[in-house]
Amino acid sequence: MFEFLNKSKPQPVEEVKASATGPVVAWSTQGRVAWTPRDTASLTRAGFTGNPIGFRAVKLIAEAAAAVPLLVQDRERRYDAHPVQALLARPNAGQGRAELLEALFGQLLLTGNGYLEAVADDGLPLEMHVLRSDRMRLIPGTDGWPVAYEYVVGAKKHRFVVGDVSPICHIRSFHPQDDHYGFSPLQAAAGAIDVHNAASRWSKALLDNAARPSGAIVYRGADGQASMSEDQYARLVDEMESQHQGARNAGRPMLLEGGLDWKPMGFSPSDMEFQKTKEAAAREISIAFGVPPMLLGIPGDATYANYQEANRAFYRLTVLPLATRVVSAIADWLSDFAGERVELRPDLDQIPALSAERDAQWRRVADSTFLTTAEKRNLLGLPALEVGDE
């Protein structure tokens, strides 16, 4: 190995390099910063399918919001059975309520936009389907309001015309710089996702190299020569890449001749901080989605006293605002089909995470002697009693 450096053989004319670092061949490189493209497909691959923190955050929110019990009521009564409840219970032949809403919440979290299609004849829709946000395009009119939606799959397009009643329910998150499309938490967390993924790739590369840090080969040629020829340099690089890199070559001894000396490099302080950097990036991702880091198993976070408190904050600050906004938009959309006002809202009494504070609220209201029965029911979100009811 490295026979081309044997001094007994004729050596080619050395090319003296001007750089002061010519004698050192370093096996660590620094590249340019490479950020994930901000289009929907790239962000979804990097932040959901390729990142465990983003995946778990989206799944946790979507599944929790889809499982929130819903109420159908108006000013006079709370319905035990209603056509809207039947439609939500079985929105189409392939999905139930939980599957449909989980897909809708997932699209909203990943892209900032959620689209529901109504298959209707007269009255309420017969079926509802969630459409992929990356395939949908909004077509604005001259006044800026949407006049149609175009769904593109490959070379095929289908246009949904917006009339008095829109066949598409478009739910979008707030975007300060876009009039028609929403801004997703995944876009806000894109930088942290890139850092987290890069730290994971660095750890994997280190494991592939038998968890050894890099080093440097120092060349001290004969007669004080400070550098190798281009041919020697290229062949040395090839030998190192083929014989001493990768998990397959882990632990292989190195034979150096002709004035070469191996100088191992220990882990620098920046290398040792990689795990902390990864945890900080994971915390930023969880903050962007509104999930307490404790619920994602991220160490080093003591914001909440215990898991129960973190879970309650998760429902109060993330799940319920999202579920309330989405089901309210669906209710307004379905009201256009039904021709009457339909109100959908989460049933807070049936959410286990909020049972403690709900019990305290009911106790405070029930013990208030200065309130009438009607006022107490109104404070608790219950419909007013009908005439003759006790």
Protein Blocks (a to p, Z undefined) as FASTA:
>chain_A
ZZlmpmkbccddddddfbfklmpccfbdcdddddddfbfklmmmmmmmmofklmmmmmmm
mmmmmmpccddddfkbccfbdfklmmmmmmbfkbcfklmmmmmmmmmmmnopacdddddf
ehjafbdcdddfklpccdddfkopafbdcddehjbccdddddfbccbdcdddddfkbckb
ccdfklmmmmmmmmmmmmmmmmmmmmmnoopacdddddddehhiabdcfklmmmmmmmmm
mmmgcjklgoiacddeehiacddddddfklmmmmmmmmmmmmmmmmmnopafklnopghi
akbfblklmmmmmmmmmmmmmmmmmmmmmmmmmmmmnopacdddddfklgmklmmmmmmm
mmmmmmmmkbcfklmmmmnopacddehiZZ
